[in-house]
Each structure stands twice: as structure tokens, then as C-alpha cells.
Amino acid sequence: MGINDGRVAIVTGAGRGLGRAHALALARQGASVVVNDLGSAASGEGTDASPAEQVVAEIEAMGGKAVIDTSDAASWDGAQRMVDTALEKLGGLDIVVNNAGILRDRMLINMTEDEWDSVTRVHMKSTFAVTNRAAQHWRAQSKAGNQPQARVINTTSHSGLYCNVGQANYAAAKAGIASFSIVAARELIRYGVTVNAIAPRATTRMTEGLRQWDEEAMKMRDPDWVAALVCWLASPEAGEISGRVFEAWGYGITIAESWQHGATAEASLDPAELGPRIAEIHAKSRKNAGIDIGDELDP
Ligand SMILES: NC(=O)c1ccc[n+]([C@@H]2O[C@H](COP(=O)([O-])OP(=O)(O)OC[C@H]3O[C@@H](n4cnc5c(N)ncnc54)[C@H](O)[C@@H]3O)[C@@H](O)[C@H]2O)c1
């Protein structure tokens, strides 16, 4: 018995890295999976069906059920196709894992329009498009008196939450996904849909070579640690958890608390009066959180 027995999942970007780990973990826990992957390079160029085909073959080899989808997850038609494939070929839809992503890092002063547009499009639009298309189905089910136990798990990033230099496009997209997830959680709960986000840390082609890790750290950076959390969040047991952002890797699972109200100053219509008031609340308020627990940065 698996914790997702009989359920149907869509995983975007499931041909490699974290998405592959999510798809395999969901299948091991009894879910049938639409394995979506465009098969692009890490920077988003090109297409290749073979990564998704391999994951489908791996799931079938373990006795599970999977179908391939090679749509661009950020296209409206592609998102609809994934939902239709889940319903028509796998008999339902319970879980969406929005994971597809690319990187085009650059200091913002040198960043091109295309580097901005492509990165924000793949991350943010795919998350919105697949969630929107799936939510149409879940709302119809709910209105028909068949309340779903549906789950959306989105992928944000430490870069988005804690603001990495050199990743303005990626960080903006990932921060957008974190906020989107909380809005979606608030809107969709009435239809039996929970929405959470994960900020993973794992060694994949996206992150390999960025830094040297020792053997212990490499074990903790195995995508399977993240996939286990995704699998649990996808299960019926996780119905009470929605609108949360989880930092996830082998070292532990941390809840990223949202923006918080800091100190307040009296407002003024005269800008000349504001200096000392702003200095006071600047001194009183917490600094921006850094990427590691306990770090505080200015700015
Ligand atoms: N690896 C990490 O430490 C880390 C950290 C934070 C966030 N993330 C996020 O996790 C997700 C997975 O990253 P990864 O590290 O596994 O990278 P990866 O490059 O190994 O995998 C990403 C997959 O997404 C697919 N993809 C790209 N654009 C697509 C599109 N438009 N439609 C469908 N598929 C598409 C690629 O073909 C690839 O197989 C991404 O959203 C990434 O930003 C990863």
C-alpha cells in the first residue's frame, strides 16, 4: 500500500533532476503519472523527448502506470493537454506538481529582455497555466458534489525567498510562485484543493558545479529527500496543510515564514518630516533574512 494509491499526478519537468525524483516517488507510492518534459537544455533551448520517455519506462518497469507528455508547460494549450491526458488516459486528476524550470543567470545590468522573459515565463506561467487548467476540473467536480482531495505543489527557491545576487529574473519568478501559491491556497480550498510550495536544495544539472560538496552533503542533496516531502504533500493525509512554503533537503524540512509586518512610523504628508521616522523603524525592524537559517542581511 502506498500513500498515493489510485491517485493521478501531473509532474512538469519530470524528465530530469527533481521532477524525475517526484514522478518516481509518486509512482512508488501508488500514483499514476503524466510525465511532462519538454527536454530542453538547462537554459531552456531545444527539445528532446528521451528524458521523459526514460522516466515513463522506469515507472512501467516497477509495475506502475505513466504516460508521456512533451508539451511546453508554460503554454496554455500544453497545460490543457496535460490535464486532458490525465483524465482520458489515467482516469482522473488529483495532484499537480509544478516543477519545470530553467536558469539564465546574469547581473541585472547586463540581463537581456529575452533572459528576463524566458525565465519568468517558464517558471511563473507554467505554474499558473497548469494550476488554472487543473482547477477548472476540480471546481466542476466540487460543484457536482464530489469534493476532490486535490493537491498542488509548486516549486519556489531559496533564491526567490532570500534574494540571490545574479538571479534577478529567476528570483523574481520564484518569489512570484511563492506568493501565487498562497493566493491559490486561499482561493481553491473551497474546492478541496490544497496548494503548497517547496524551496528545494538538491544536486541536479541545474546546480552541479556551482559549489564543491563533501560526501555527506552530496547525500543530503539527493533529490529523493525533496521527493519524499512532495509525495506526502500530495497525499490525502496532507489535507490540513495549505498555503505553506517548505524549504526541503536531506538536512531537514523548514517552514519559510512569510513577509511579516515590522515597526510602524507615523505617516506624514510632508516628506521632509519622514527622515527621522524612517530611521527609527529601519533600526527597529528585522533585517532581510539570508539564505541560511539565522543569517540577516542589510539590505
Ligand atoms: N536543484 C536545486 O537545488 C533547485 C533549487 C531551487 C529550485 N529548484 C527548482 O526545481 C525545479 C527543478 O529543477 P532541477 O534542479 O531538477 O533542474 P533540471 O534542469 O534538472 O530539470 C528541469 C526540467 O524541466 C524541464 N523543462 C524546462 N522547461 C520546460 C518547459 N517549458 N516545459 C516542460 N518542461 C520543461 C527540463 O527539460 C528539465 O528536464 C526548477 O523549477 C528549479 O528552478 C531547484
The ligand as an ORCA input file, in Angstrom:
! r2SCAN-3c Opt
* xyz 0 1
  N      18.278     21.833     -7.919
  C      18.123     22.745     -6.950
  O      18.876     22.824     -5.968
  C      16.967     23.692     -7.034
  C      16.894     24.710     -6.083
  C      15.806     25.572     -6.101
  C      14.807     25.394     -7.038
  N      14.903     24.411     -7.971
  C      13.820     24.280     -8.931
  O      13.453     22.927     -9.042
  C      12.912     22.698    -10.342
  C      13.624     21.523    -10.996
  O      14.985     21.861    -11.185
  P      16.148     20.795    -11.386
  O      17.238     21.223    -10.496
  O      15.594     19.423    -11.289
  O      16.572     21.164    -12.894
  P      16.756     20.250    -14.210
  O      17.316     21.162    -15.240
  O      17.496     19.008    -13.854
  O      15.274     19.826    -14.589
  C      14.334     20.740    -15.100
  C      13.496     20.016    -16.127
  O      12.475     20.909    -16.595
  C      12.318     20.694    -17.996
  N      11.732     21.897    -18.596
  C      12.316     23.109    -18.766
  N      11.456     23.946    -19.347
  C      10.295     23.259    -19.573
  C       9.044     23.593    -20.137
  N       8.800     24.822    -20.590
  N       8.089     22.637    -20.185
  C       8.327     21.389    -19.720
  N       9.495     21.014    -19.182
  C      10.473     21.934    -19.100
  C      13.737     20.423    -18.499
  O      13.711     19.744    -19.749
  C      14.311     19.581    -17.360
  O      14.151     18.188    -17.596
  C      13.067     24.016    -11.103
  O      11.871     24.751    -11.024
  C      14.153     24.715    -10.332
  O      14.123     26.110    -10.501
  C      15.974     23.563     -7.996
*
